Amino acid sequence: MTASTLSDFELARFNMVEQQIRPVGVFDANVIEALFKVQRELFVPPAFRTLAFADIEIPLQLGTVDTRQTMLSPKLEARLTQLLQLKHDDCVLEIGTGSGHQAALLAQLARTATSIEIDPRLASFAQQNLQKAQCKNVTVEIGDGNNGWGTAEYDAILVSGGVDKVSNALKYQLKIGGRMVVIVGQAPSMTAFRITRTTAASFETTSLFETVIKPLTGACGSRFKF
C-alpha cells in the first residue's frame, strides 16, 4: 500500500511514524506495528481530534473540564515504549493512565498491562477509549501509584509523568531482570532513565535522554534521588 492509497487518518498515522517517530530513533518493528494498530484518534478528546497525529502534547479536556493533564507527543510515547524492551509474555505496570493511549501501546507488545490513574475522570475516559479500541488486555485502576501498587512484581514499569524522585517501593515491584522507564527532575531539566533490577537487592540505572513533561499528579518529593 502506498501513501496515495491511504485514508485521511491512515495517511496522518503513516506521516506521524515516518516524519516524527522514525527520525528520533524508533526502529523496533514491533513498536512500529503497534503504532499502526492502535488508533490514536480514538484516545483524543473530541475537541482536539484534528490534532491527533500532530507533534504536540494534547490537552486532556473532558467537556468543559480541563484536567491540566496532556497526552504525550507521539514521538515521546514511542520512545518510552521502545525503551521498555517489551516481550510478548511480559506483564507491565503503568503509573499515570491519562487518555489510555500509552497503555494501549504497551498492551499491544505485552501479555497484560495494568494502568493506574489518580483522577477518576481520566480513568473513566481511558476505560471508554480502550473499549472503543478493543484493547482487552488492559486493566485501569484508580489510585496513586507513585509509591507502588499492590504487591505484584512486573516485567516492566512505565511512569508516564515526571517525578522528583523514584520510589523505592515502585523499584522493588520489578521482577529480577525487569525494567522501569521514568523521567526524573523538574522543568526545564528532566532526564529519562531506565532502571533494571539486576538482583534481589540491586539495580542498574542508565541515563537515556533529556526531555520535559508534565509532573505526575500526586508525585511528591523534593530531591533528585534514586
Secondary structure, DSSP 8 states (H G I E B T S, - for coil): --GGGS-HHHHHHHHIIIIIIGGGT---HHHHHHHHHS-GGGGS-GGGGGGTTSSS-EEEEETTEEEEEEE--HHHHHHHHHHT---TT-EEEEE--TTSHHHHHHHHHSSEEEEEES-HHHHHHHHHHHHHTT-TTEEEEES--TT--SS--EEEEEE-SBBSB--HHHHTTEEEEEEEEEEEEETTEEEEEEEEE-SSS-EEEEEEEEE---B-TT---SS-B-
